[in-house]
Amino acid sequence: MRDFIVFGEDFGGLPSSTQHLISHFPEHCRILWVNSIGLRQPRLSRHDIRRAVHKLFRVSKPAYQYEEKPPATNISVVNLVTIPAPRSRWARTIAREIMQYQLRIMIKEFRLNKPVLWTSLPTAADLCGKLGESHVVYYCGDDFSALEGVDHQTISRHEADLVSKADLILAASPALQNKFPAEKTCLLPHGVDTELFSTPVTRAQDLPQHGPVAGFYGSLSSWLDDTLIGQVAKALPHWQFVFIGPQTQSRPSLPELPNIHLLGPRAHHQLPAYCQHWDVSLLPFILNQQIQACSPLKLMEYLAAGRPVVTTDYPAIEPYRLHLNVTDSAESMIDTLRRYECNPDSLNIAPATIVRQESWQRRSHVISQLLELL
């Protein structure tokens, strides 16, 4: 393994797949982690102004200051001053020069030797070939042409440029893999922190104490089927429906019902205290373009936690379908939850061994083998 410059989401938040992978690289690798350089132009909103101030003064996002442990000693986390998701040619040139100037100083300071440039953000495309890197790796975990909160047209141009420059493309799902040149693209599905999610922990105190509990964690965004959730919650008023995660839309979209509980975000290491102790784990997605291409981290984590998973149908569940409870309508989900009440053992549940071969450690080992072939 080698030195790396990594462009990803902000380190220390709810971990992205890139953070999981990089954190399992050997300790002798020197890693310069560059916090998010943006996927859209900022707006004159309170959220964007606060985020810009945090970036400028090198402050971590307040909602993310509750992670369990700091980065490993071989990972240096930095913020860059830049123009997020530059659109025009001149803006891209200015952004590249500003970032390049800062990074060259950091490369010298951290004594990086011909680092691999690894990016999960297409907006790093303009830096490829400018930092003395040995190779460029594009790790694609999302369909950016459909991802919410992204400047789609701008990002698509950056991604096309990045794809042409990349030596290796790693795609998290077959749908993403099929977007890119076959000769340099490999499938690398998301992994799971098996130990974290399978080791028994104490029940979270703020989980509802009465009635059966169905739970979901992740971004509360447009890919959730709010209509389905509302219909199921109304039909089963004695069930408690728990949603954990940040609200990414300007207005809460989930129905305001007494048995729907929005608990807000939780740190990643706290999630087993919820998903090990609710009765069923929910994946109530709308089958939109993003979900068709996704490989959700939470599916693997739900399986490792050992509770029945009740889900709508989408491509990423296929390898695990026999161990899931797949529904195709509100009526089907209602029937499934009622069946659980009558006999919890009637629902499909994954054996404990199902995700042991899918750990992040194993995924990192695959990456090291692929890099040796470059």
C-alpha positions in Angstrom: 0.0 0.0 0.0 1.1 3.6 -0.6 0.5 7.2 0.4 -2.9 8.6 -0.5 -4.6 11.9 -1.1 -8.3 11.3 -0.5 -11.2 13.5 -1.5 -14.3 12.4 0.4 -17.1 13.6 2.6 -16.2 15.4 5.9 -14.2 13.0 8.0 -15.8 12.3 11.4 -19.5 12.5 10.3 -21.6 9.5 9.8 -18.9 7.5 8.1 -19.1 7.2 4.3 -18.0 4.0 2.6 -14.7 5.8 1.6 -14.1 6.6 5.3 -14.7 3.0 6.3 -12.3 1.7 3.6 -9.5 4.2 4.2 -9.7 3.7 7.9 -8.7 0.0 7.3 -5.7 0.8 5.2 -2.3 -0.3 6.9 -0.9 2.2 9.4 2.3 2.7 7.4 0.2 4.4 4.7 0.3 8.2 5.0 -3.1 9.5 4.2 -4.1 13.2 3.5 -7.9 13.3 3.8 -9.4 16.4 2.2 -12.8 17.2 3.6 -15.7 17.7 1.1 -14.9 20.2 -1.7 -18.6 20.3 -2.6 -21.1 19.0 -5.1 -23.1 22.1 -5.6 -22.8 25.9 -5.4 -23.6 27.3 -2.0 -26.7 29.4 -1.5 -27.4 32.4 0.8 -29.0 30.2 3.4 -28.3 29.8 7.1 -27.1 26.2 6.6 -24.7 27.1 3.7 -23.3 30.2 5.5 -22.6 28.3 8.7 -20.9 25.5 6.7 -18.7 28.0 4.8 -17.6 29.5 8.1 -16.8 26.1 9.5 -14.7 25.3 6.4 -12.9 28.7 6.5 -11.9 28.4 10.1 -11.2 24.6 10.0 -14.1 23.8 12.4 -15.8 20.4 12.3 -19.5 20.4 11.8 -21.2 20.7 15.2 -23.6 17.8 14.5 -20.6 15.6 13.9 -18.5 16.2 17.0 -19.9 13.2 18.7 -18.0 10.4 17.0 -16.3 7.8 19.2 -12.7 8.2 18.2 -10.4 10.6 16.2 -8.8 9.6 12.9 -5.9 7.1 13.1 -2.4 8.7 13.5 -1.6 8.1 9.9 -4.6 10.1 8.6 -4.3 13.9 8.5 -7.7 15.7 7.9 -7.7 19.1 6.2 -10.2 21.6 4.8 -9.4 23.5 1.6 -10.5 26.9 0.7 -12.1 26.5 -2.8 -15.0 27.3 -5.1 -17.5 24.4 -4.5 -18.6 22.7 -7.7 -17.3 25.3 -10.1 -19.4 25.6 -13.3 -17.6 27.8 -15.8 -14.1 27.1 -17.3 -12.6 30.1 -15.5 -14.1 29.2 -12.2 -12.8 25.6 -12.6 -9.3 27.0 -13.3 -9.4 29.3 -10.3 -10.6 26.5 -8.0 -7.9 24.2 -9.3 -5.1 26.7 -8.8 -6.3 27.6 -5.3 -6.5 23.9 -4.2 -3.3 22.9 -6.0 -1.4 25.7 -4.2 -2.7 24.5 -0.8 -2.2 20.8 -1.5 1.4 21.2 -2.7 2.4 22.7 0.6 0.6 19.9 2.5 2.2 17.2 0.3 5.6 18.6 1.2 4.7 19.0 4.9 3.5 15.4 5.2 6.2 14.0 3.0 3.9 12.1 0.6 5.7 10.2 -2.0 3.9 9.8 -5.3 0.6 9.4 -3.6 -2.5 7.7 -5.1 -5.2 10.3 -5.7 -8.4 8.7 -4.5 -11.7 10.5 -4.9 -15.3 9.7 -4.2 -16.2 13.2 -5.4 -16.2 14.1 -9.2 -15.3 17.7 -8.3 -11.7 16.5 -7.8 -11.3 15.9 -11.5 -9.4 19.1 -12.2 -6.6 18.1 -9.8 -5.8 14.9 -11.6 -2.3 15.0 -13.0 -1.5 18.1 -11.0 -0.2 16.7 -7.7 2.5 14.3 -8.7 0.3 11.3 -8.0 1.1 7.8 -9.2 -2.4 6.8 -10.1 -6.0 8.1 -9.9 -8.8 6.0 -8.3 -12.4 7.0 -8.6 -14.6 5.3 -6.0 -18.2 5.8 -7.1 -20.8 5.0 -4.4 -23.7 7.1 -5.8 -25.4 7.9 -9.0 -24.6 11.6 -9.0 -26.9 12.3 -11.9 -29.8 11.5 -9.5 -28.4 12.3 -6.0 -30.4 14.9 -4.1 -28.7 18.2 -3.2 -26.3 18.0 -6.2 -25.7 20.4 -9.1 -26.4 17.5 -11.6 -25.3 19.2 -14.8 -22.1 20.5 -13.4 -21.2 17.3 -11.6 -21.9 15.2 -14.7 -19.3 17.2 -16.6 -16.8 16.8 -13.8 -17.5 13.1 -13.6 -17.0 12.5 -17.3 -13.6 14.3 -17.0 -12.7 12.2 -14.0 -13.7 8.9 -15.7 -11.3 9.7 -18.6 -8.4 10.4 -16.2 -8.9 7.6 -13.8 -6.7 4.5 -13.8 -9.1 2.5 -11.7 -12.8 2.9 -11.1 -14.5 1.2 -8.2 -18.3 1.0 -8.4 -20.5 0.1 -5.4 -23.3 -1.5 -7.4 -23.7 -3.2 -10.8 -25.9 -0.3 -12.0 -23.0 2.1 -11.3 -20.4 -0.3 -12.8 -22.3 -0.4 -16.1 -21.9 3.4 -16.5 -18.2 3.2 -16.8 -15.6 1.7 -19.2 -15.4 -2.0 -18.5 -11.7 -2.3 -19.0 -10.9 -0.2 -15.9 -14.0 -0.6 -13.7 -14.4 -3.2 -10.9 -17.4 -3.9 -8.7 -16.7 -3.2 -5.0 -19.9 -3.5 -3.0 -20.2 -1.8 0.4 -18.9 -3.7 3.4 -19.9 -3.7 7.0 -18.4 -3.2 10.4 -19.4 -6.7 11.5 -17.9 -6.4 15.0 -19.7 -3.1 15.8 -23.1 -4.2 14.7 -23.1 -7.9 15.9 -21.6 -7.3 19.4 -24.6 -7.1 21.8 -25.1 -3.6 23.4 -27.6 -2.1 25.8 -30.9 -0.8 24.5 -31.0 2.9 23.7 -33.0 4.7 26.4 -35.0 6.8 23.9 -36.4 3.9 22.0 -40.2 3.7 22.6 -40.9 1.3 25.5 -44.4 0.3 24.5 -45.7 -1.7 21.5 -43.6 -3.3 18.8 -41.0 -1.0 17.2 -40.0 -0.7 13.5 -36.9 1.4 12.9 -34.9 3.2 10.1 -31.7 5.2 10.2 -30.2 7.3 7.5 -30.9 10.6 5.7 -34.6 11.4 5.9 -34.8 12.4 2.2 -36.9 12.1 -0.9 -36.0 8.5 -1.4 -38.2 7.5 1.6 -41.7 6.5 0.6 -43.6 8.9 2.9 -47.0 7.9 1.6 -46.3 4.2 2.3 -45.0 5.0 5.7 -48.1 7.1 6.5 -50.4 4.3 5.4 -48.6 1.7 7.4 -48.4 3.8 10.6 -52.1 4.7 10.4 -53.1 1.0 9.9 -50.9 -0.1 12.8 -51.4 2.6 15.5 -50.0 0.3 18.2 -46.7 0.0 16.3 -44.0 2.6 17.0 -42.1 3.8 13.9 -38.6 5.3 14.7 -36.6 7.4 12.3 -33.0 8.3 13.1 -31.0 10.7 10.9 -30.7 14.2 9.5 -33.6 15.9 7.8 -32.2 16.8 4.3 -35.4 18.5 3.0 -36.4 22.0 3.8 -39.6 20.7 5.4 -40.2 17.5 7.3 -42.0 15.1 4.9 -42.9 12.2 7.1 -46.5 12.3 8.4 -47.1 13.8 11.8 -48.6 10.9 13.7 -48.3 9.9 17.3 -46.6 6.7 16.5 -44.0 8.2 14.2 -40.9 9.3 16.2 -38.1 11.5 14.7 -35.1 11.1 17.0 -32.6 13.2 14.9 -29.1 12.1 14.0 -27.0 9.7 16.1 -23.3 8.9 15.9 -22.4 5.8 14.0 -21.2 3.9 17.0 -24.5 4.5 18.8 -26.6 2.9 16.1 -26.4 -0.8 17.3 -28.1 0.3 20.5 -31.2 1.0 18.3 -31.1 -1.5 15.5 -30.3 -4.5 17.8 -33.3 -3.7 19.9 -36.2 -2.6 17.7 -38.3 -5.4 16.4 -37.8 -5.0 12.7 -35.5 -2.9 10.6 -37.2 -0.9 7.8 -36.0 0.1 4.3 -39.1 1.8 2.9 -37.6 3.3 -0.3 -39.2 4.7 -3.5 -37.7 3.0 -6.5 -36.3 6.2 -8.1 -33.1 6.4 -10.2 -30.9 6.8 -7.1 -32.3 3.8 -5.3 -32.0 1.7 -8.5 -28.2 2.3 -8.5 -27.6 2.4 -4.7 -25.8 -0.1 -2.4 -27.0 1.1 1.0 -24.6 0.7 3.9 -27.5 0.3 6.3 -28.7 -3.0 4.6 -25.5 -4.7 5.5 -25.5 -3.2 9.0 -29.1 -4.3 9.6 -28.2 -7.8 8.6 -25.3 -7.8 11.0 -27.5 -6.5 13.8 -29.6 -9.7 13.6 -33.2 -8.3 13.4 -35.7 -9.1 10.6 -35.4 -6.6 7.7 -38.7 -5.5 6.1 -37.9 -3.7 2.8 -39.4 -2.5 -0.5 -37.9 -4.1 -3.6 -34.8 -2.6 -5.3 -31.8 -4.1 -7.1 -29.2 -4.1 -4.3 -31.2 -6.5 -2.1 -30.9 -9.3 -4.7 -27.9 -11.2 -3.1 -29.7 -11.2 0.2 -33.3 -11.6 -0.9 -33.9 -15.0 0.8 -33.0 -13.5 4.1 -35.2 -10.4 3.7 -38.9 -9.7 3.9 -39.7 -8.0 0.6 -42.9 -6.0 0.3 -44.4 -4.4 -2.8 -47.2 -2.2 -1.3 -48.4 -0.7 2.0 -50.8 -3.6 2.3 -48.0 -6.1 2.0 -45.9 -4.3 4.6 -48.9 -4.1 7.0 -49.4 -7.9 6.6 -45.8 -8.6 7.2 -45.7 -6.6 10.4 -48.9 -8.2 11.6 -47.4 -11.6 10.9 -44.4 -10.7 13.0 -46.8 -9.8 15.9 -48.4 -13.3 15.7 -45.1 -15.1 15.3 -41.8 -13.3 15.2 -40.1 -16.5 13.9 -42.3 -16.4 10.8 -40.2 -13.6 9.2 -37.0 -14.2 7.3 -33.9 -13.4 9.2 -30.2 -13.5 8.1 -27.9 -16.1 9.7 -25.1 -14.6 11.8 -22.6 -15.7 9.2 -24.2 -13.8 6.3 -22.0 -10.7 6.4 -18.8 -12.0 7.9 -17.3 -12.2 4.5 -18.4 -8.7 3.7 -16.3 -6.8 6.2 -14.5 -3.5 5.4 -11.2 -5.2 6.2 -11.8 -7.7 3.4 -12.8 -4.8 1.0 -9.6 -3.0 1.8 -7.6 -6.2 1.1 -9.3 -6.3 -2.4 -8.3 -2.7 -3.0 -4.6 -3.4 -2.1 -4.6 -6.3 -4.6 -6.2 -4.1 -7.3 -3.6 -1.3 -6.7 -0.8 -3.8 -7.1 -2.0 -4.5 -10.6 -1.8 -0.8 -11.7 
